[in-house]
């Protein structure tokens, strides 16, 4: 039974030593229930190590991890850390059956439901060894989802995928979060994609979390800024404000600057209905990578 808490994971001053090397150094952060929580950091910053600790694959040297649910129940913490453990000589369904057996779950129609959910329902007798990288990643996610976990921990799930594979994984994770209510903890080198997914971020450097921030706060710190060019800016501004955008006007250039996310088609339609012509639109975004580099300094190898 899920406990009535507003978080699923709370990391309290967790350290992890490997001999004389300290991979985690009093790391602390809180993962809100129902969030997609993005871990951002360079290689070696401690992202994979803390994922292993949270998922129970490793024990911390010191500190504690609190769970807002019964994490000792098999299947309640789903994890795909590094490469998925897949039997290449077995089909997608057979791999899921083995996972169900390992977790002591009943072999039932939920297996087909999971395969359909990740887009592998029609793979039939095709062996997993013949799958593309994207298909293997989706099978790994289906296996991690066995037992209807409260939290899904994914380390670099889109690393090495082609653009189509990235889109498929992104859409799948959004559906799992919104339709299944699964809290997701995810890391990715592709920060532009992570910014499209995550609702919350933790920036990791030197085994510590140097900053936690919500996606909307990240937008306020930089975010999406659009330049609107119109012959009647004074009439355009109310249209943009009605769409939830914050506007400023530069009288010298005649440009209306709008901050926030929006549907361009809807804005253009609303402007036309108000008798406003939009001559040009230029979008500029302070991406997650730029924010990270400004925060911790140095290179952008996150």
C-alpha positions in Angstrom: 0.0 0.0 0.0 1.4 3.4 -1.0 2.0 5.8 1.9 0.5 9.2 1.8 3.6 11.2 1.2 4.4 14.0 -1.2 7.7 12.4 -2.2 8.8 9.0 -3.4 12.5 9.3 -2.7 14.4 11.5 -0.2 18.2 11.2 -0.2 19.7 12.4 3.0 23.5 13.1 3.2 24.4 10.0 1.3 28.1 9.3 0.7 29.7 6.4 -1.2 33.3 5.5 -1.0 35.3 3.1 -3.2 38.5 2.7 -1.3 40.0 6.2 -1.1 37.7 7.6 -3.9 34.5 9.3 -2.7 31.9 9.0 -5.5 29.1 10.6 -3.5 29.8 13.3 -0.9 26.9 14.0 1.4 24.4 14.1 -1.4 20.9 15.2 -0.6 17.8 15.7 -2.8 14.0 15.0 -2.8 12.1 13.5 -5.7 8.4 14.7 -5.6 5.7 12.1 -6.1 4.5 12.1 -9.8 7.5 14.0 -11.1 10.0 13.2 -13.9 13.2 14.0 -12.0 16.2 14.8 -14.2 19.7 14.2 -12.9 22.2 16.5 -14.7 25.9 16.2 -14.3 29.2 15.5 -16.0 30.6 12.0 -16.4 31.8 10.8 -13.0 29.7 13.4 -11.1 27.9 10.6 -9.2 24.6 10.2 -11.2 24.9 6.4 -11.9 26.2 5.7 -8.3 23.2 7.4 -6.6 20.9 5.6 -9.0 22.4 2.3 -7.9 22.1 3.2 -4.3 18.4 4.3 -4.7 17.5 1.1 -6.6 19.2 -1.1 -3.9 22.0 -2.3 -6.1 24.6 -0.8 -3.8 24.7 0.3 -0.2 25.8 3.8 0.8 28.9 4.3 3.0 26.9 6.7 5.1 23.6 8.6 4.9 20.1 7.3 4.3 17.5 7.0 1.5 13.9 7.4 2.6 11.0 6.0 0.5 7.5 7.3 0.4 6.2 3.8 -0.3 6.9 0.1 0.6 10.2 -0.2 -1.4 10.9 -3.6 0.0 8.0 -5.1 -2.0 9.5 -6.7 -5.2 8.8 -4.7 -8.3 8.0 -1.4 -6.5 11.4 0.1 -7.6 12.0 -0.4 -11.3 15.5 0.3 -12.6 17.3 0.3 -15.9 20.8 1.3 -15.0 23.3 1.1 -17.8 22.5 -1.7 -20.2 19.2 -3.7 -19.9 19.6 -7.4 -18.8 18.0 -9.1 -21.8 18.2 -12.7 -23.0 19.2 -12.2 -26.6 18.1 -15.7 -27.7 14.5 -15.2 -26.3 11.6 -13.2 -27.6 10.3 -10.0 -25.9 7.5 -11.9 -24.3 9.8 -14.7 -23.0 12.1 -12.0 -21.5 9.1 -10.5 -19.7 8.0 -13.9 -18.5 11.4 -14.5 -16.9 11.2 -11.1 -15.2 7.8 -12.0 -13.8 9.1 -15.3 -12.5 12.0 -13.5 -10.8 9.7 -11.1 -9.1 7.2 -13.8 -8.2 4.4 -12.3 -10.3 1.5 -14.1 -11.9 1.9 -14.7 -15.6 -1.1 -13.0 -17.0 -2.4 -10.6 -19.6 -0.4 -7.8 -18.1 2.6 -9.1 -20.1 0.9 -8.4 -23.4 -0.3 -5.1 -22.0 3.2 -4.1 -21.2 4.5 -5.1 -24.6 1.8 -3.1 -26.3 2.6 -0.1 -24.1 6.2 0.0 -25.2 5.4 -0.8 -28.8 6.7 -4.3 -28.9 3.3 -6.1 -29.1 3.8 -7.3 -32.7 7.4 -8.6 -32.4 6.1 -12.2 -32.2 8.9 -14.9 -32.3 11.6 -12.4 -33.2 14.5 -12.8 -30.8 15.7 -9.9 -28.8 19.2 -10.3 -30.2 17.7 -9.1 -33.6 16.1 -6.0 -32.0 17.4 -2.5 -32.7 19.0 -0.5 -29.8 15.7 1.4 -29.4 13.7 -1.8 -29.2 16.0 -3.2 -26.6 15.8 -0.1 -24.6 12.0 -0.2 -24.7 12.1 -3.9 -23.7 14.3 -3.0 -20.8 11.8 -0.3 -19.7 9.0 -2.9 -20.0 11.0 -5.3 -17.8 11.7 -2.5 -15.3 7.9 -1.7 -15.2 7.1 -5.3 -14.2 5.1 -5.2 -10.9 3.8 -1.7 -11.5 6.6 0.2 -9.7 6.1 3.4 -7.8 9.3 4.8 -9.2 11.2 4.0 -12.4 15.0 4.7 -12.4 16.6 5.2 -15.9 20.3 5.9 -16.5 20.9 7.2 -20.0 17.9 5.4 -21.6 18.3 7.4 -24.9 22.0 7.2 -25.2 23.1 6.0 -28.7 19.6 6.1 -30.1 18.7 7.7 -33.5 16.2 10.6 -33.5 13.2 8.3 -34.1 14.3 6.1 -31.2 14.7 9.1 -28.9 11.2 10.4 -29.8 9.7 6.9 -29.1 11.4 6.7 -25.7 10.4 10.2 -24.8 6.8 9.7 -25.7 6.7 6.4 -23.8 8.1 7.9 -20.6 5.6 10.8 -20.8 2.8 8.3 -21.1 4.0 6.2 -18.2 4.2 9.3 -16.0 0.9 10.8 -17.0 -1.2 7.7 -17.6 0.3 5.3 -15.1 1.3 7.8 -12.5 4.9 6.5 -12.4 7.5 8.8 -10.9 10.6 8.7 -13.1 14.2 9.5 -12.1 16.3 9.9 -15.3 19.7 11.0 -16.4 20.8 11.8 -20.0 23.7 13.2 -21.9 21.2 14.7 -24.3 20.2 17.7 -22.2 17.9 19.2 -24.9 15.8 16.0 -24.7 15.9 15.9 -20.9 14.6 19.5 -20.8 11.6 18.3 -22.8 10.8 15.5 -20.3 11.7 16.6 -16.8 9.5 18.5 -14.4 12.3 18.8 -11.8 16.1 18.9 -12.0 19.0 18.2 -9.7 22.4 19.4 -10.9 25.1 17.1 -9.7 28.8 18.1 -9.4 31.6 16.3 -7.4 29.2 13.8 -5.8 27.0 16.6 -4.5 23.7 18.1 -5.6 24.6 21.8 -6.1 21.1 22.9 -7.0 17.5 21.6 -7.3 15.1 23.4 -9.5 11.7 23.0 -11.0 11.2 23.2 -14.8 9.1 26.4 -14.5 11.8 28.0 -12.4 14.4 27.0 -15.1 12.2 28.8 -17.6 12.2 31.9 -15.5 16.0 31.7 -15.2 16.3 31.5 -19.0 13.8 29.5 -20.8 12.1 30.2 -24.1 12.1 33.8 -25.4 10.4 34.7 -28.6 10.8 37.8 -30.7 7.6 38.8 -32.4 7.7 41.3 -35.3 4.5 43.1 -36.1 3.4 46.5 -37.5 0.9 46.8 -34.6 2.8 45.7 -31.5 0.4 47.5 -29.2 -2.4 45.2 -30.5 -0.2 42.1 -30.5 0.7 42.3 -26.8 -2.8 41.7 -25.4 -3.1 38.6 -27.7 0.2 37.2 -26.4 -0.8 38.0 -22.8 -4.1 36.1 -23.3 -2.0 33.0 -24.2 -0.2 33.2 -20.9 3.0 34.8 -22.2 4.9 37.5 -20.4 5.7 40.4 -22.7 8.1 43.3 -22.9 8.3 45.8 -25.8 11.4 47.5 -27.2 10.2 50.8 -28.8 13.5 51.3 -30.6 13.4 48.1 -32.5 9.7 47.6 -32.4 10.1 44.0 -31.2 7.8 42.4 -28.8 9.6 39.9 -26.5 7.5 37.1 -25.2 8.6 34.7 -22.5 7.1 31.3 -21.9 5.9 28.2 -23.9 3.1 28.4 -26.4 1.6 26.9 -29.5 2.5 29.1 -32.4 -0.4 28.1 -34.6 -2.9 29.1 -31.8 -1.1 32.4 -31.4 -1.2 33.2 -35.1 -4.9 32.3 -35.3 -5.7 34.5 -32.3 -3.7 37.3 -33.8 -5.5 37.0 -37.1 -8.9 37.1 -35.3 -7.8 40.3 -33.5 -6.7 41.8 -36.9 -3.0 41.7 -36.0 -0.4 40.6 -38.6 2.7 38.8 -37.4 5.4 39.4 -39.9 8.2 37.3 -38.3 8.8 35.1 -35.3 12.3 34.3 -33.9 12.6 31.8 -31.0 15.6 31.7 -28.8 16.0 29.3 -25.9 18.4 29.1 -23.0 18.8 25.4 -23.0 19.5 23.1 -20.1 23.1 22.6 -21.1 23.8 26.4 -21.1 22.2 26.7 -17.7 24.3 23.8 -16.4 27.5 25.2 -17.7 26.7 28.6 -16.1 25.9 26.9 -12.8 29.0 24.6 -12.4 31.4 26.1 -14.9 33.8 24.3 -17.2 32.9 22.0 -20.1 29.5 20.8 -21.1 30.1 17.1 -20.9 27.1 16.2 -18.8 
